[in-house]
Amino acid sequence: MRTVLSVLVAVGTFAATEVLAQAPSTVDQNGREFRRPSASQNARAQARAEAQRRDARDARAERRAVAPAAFDGDWSVAINTQSGACDPSYRLAVEIIDGNVVYEGQPAGRVSPGGGVQVNISQGGQQAAGQGRLSRNYGTGVWRGYGSGGACAGTWQAVRRD
């Protein structure tokens, strides 16, 4: 009897090993099979993922290259002081080139693809930082600065000149 039982256990173990060797790589608790992808399926999936990443990079680069250019050109900016001992108002000319704000030949800030503006200007012992938004031909915002008379703040309006 022991011999028969040992043979049955050995045959059962051998059969179970054969079944497991032929079984899918994974079976979940609901009995669904999950097979490992073949090398060619992996290669296709990787190529597809790389193409999607490349397309996304190209789209972002195109947006960066095209959108800021929408604001390029000469602009006239009116500065109005609302608090502090700075001049009550004055006007200055800026140029936007490839989304970069240029004042008197020096980089002064940046225009985002959506028209958001950040500007920092220093001249002599005076400095000012402004922010706001441009549309196609007009813009508004606020500024804060420091000059010989102390701290100042106010608003700005910009109009495209070309």
C-alpha positions in Angstrom: 0.0 0.0 0.0 2.8 2.4 0.8 4.4 1.8 -2.5 1.2 2.5 -4.4 0.7 5.7 -2.4 4.3 6.8 -3.0 3.9 6.1 -6.7 0.6 8.1 -6.8 2.3 11.0 -4.9 5.2 11.0 -7.4 2.9 10.9 -10.4 0.8 13.6 -9.0 3.8 15.8 -8.3 5.1 15.2 -11.8 1.7 16.0 -13.3 1.4 19.2 -11.3 4.8 20.3 -12.3 4.0 19.8 -16.0 0.7 21.8 -15.6 2.5 24.7 -13.8 5.2 24.8 -16.5 2.5 25.2 -19.2 0.3 27.5 -17.2 0.2 31.3 -18.0 2.7 33.4 -16.1 0.0 34.7 -13.7 -3.6 33.8 -12.8 -5.5 36.2 -10.6 -8.0 35.2 -7.9 -10.8 35.2 -10.4 -9.1 32.8 -12.7 -8.2 35.4 -15.3 -4.9 34.7 -17.1 -2.2 37.4 -17.5 0.4 36.4 -20.1 3.7 38.1 -20.3 4.1 40.1 -23.5 6.4 38.7 -26.1 9.6 40.5 -27.1 7.9 41.8 -30.2 4.9 43.1 -28.2 7.3 44.8 -25.8 9.3 46.4 -28.6 6.0 47.7 -30.2 4.8 49.0 -26.9 8.1 50.8 -26.3 8.2 52.3 -29.8 4.6 53.5 -29.3 5.4 55.1 -25.9 8.5 56.8 -27.4 6.5 58.2 -30.3 3.9 59.5 -27.9 6.6 61.2 -25.8 8.2 62.6 -28.9 4.8 64.0 -30.1 4.2 65.6 -26.7 7.7 67.2 -26.7 7.2 68.5 -30.2 3.8 70.0 -29.3 5.2 71.7 -26.2 8.1 73.1 -28.2 5.8 74.3 -30.9 3.6 76.1 -28.3 6.7 77.7 -26.8 8.0 78.8 -30.2 4.7 80.1 -31.5 2.7 81.5 -28.6 5.1 84.1 -27.2 5.8 85.5 -30.7 2.1 86.6 -30.7 3.2 89.4 -28.4 6.4 90.4 -30.2 6.8 94.0 -31.3 7.1 97.5 -29.9 5.0 98.5 -26.9 4.4 101.8 -25.2 4.0 101.4 -21.4 2.4 104.1 -19.2 3.5 103.9 -15.5 1.2 105.4 -12.9 2.3 105.8 -9.3 -0.4 105.2 -6.7 1.7 105.3 -3.5 5.1 106.5 -2.6 7.3 109.5 -3.6 8.0 108.4 -7.2 7.1 110.4 -10.3 3.3 110.4 -10.6 3.4 109.0 -14.2 5.8 108.4 -17.0 6.0 106.5 -20.3 8.6 104.1 -21.6 9.1 102.0 -24.7 9.8 98.3 -24.5 10.2 95.7 -27.2 9.2 92.0 -27.0 11.4 89.7 -29.0 10.5 85.9 -29.0 8.6 86.4 -25.8 11.4 88.3 -24.1 10.8 91.8 -22.8 13.7 94.2 -23.7 14.1 97.6 -22.2 16.8 99.9 -23.4 18.6 97.0 -25.1 18.6 94.9 -21.9 16.6 91.8 -21.0 13.9 92.9 -18.5 11.4 90.1 -18.4 9.3 87.4 -20.1 5.9 86.9 -21.6 4.3 83.5 -21.0 2.4 81.7 -23.9 -0.9 82.8 -22.2 0.2 86.5 -22.0 1.4 86.6 -18.4 4.2 89.2 -17.9 6.9 89.3 -15.3 9.4 92.3 -15.6 12.3 93.5 -13.4 14.0 96.8 -14.3 16.9 98.4 -12.6 18.4 101.8 -13.5 20.8 103.7 -11.4 19.7 103.3 -7.8 16.1 102.6 -8.8 14.5 99.3 -9.4 11.0 98.0 -10.1 9.2 94.7 -10.5 6.0 94.4 -12.4 3.5 91.7 -13.4 0.4 91.6 -15.4 -1.2 90.3 -18.6 -1.0 91.1 -22.2 -3.6 90.5 -24.9 -2.9 90.9 -28.6 -2.6 94.7 -28.5 -3.1 95.8 -24.9 -2.0 95.0 -21.4 -2.3 95.9 -17.7 -0.7 95.1 -14.5 0.8 96.3 -11.2 4.3 97.2 -10.1 6.4 97.8 -7.0 9.7 99.6 -6.8 12.2 101.4 -4.8 13.9 104.7 -5.7 15.7 107.6 -4.1 12.4 108.7 -2.5 11.7 105.3 -1.0 9.2 102.6 -1.9 6.6 103.1 -4.5 3.8 101.1 -6.2 1.2 101.5 -8.9 -0.3 100.2 -12.1 0.8 100.0 -15.7 -0.9 99.9 -19.1 0.7 98.8 -22.3 -0.3 99.4 -25.9 1.2 97.8 -29.0 2.8 100.5 -31.2 3.3 98.6 -34.5 
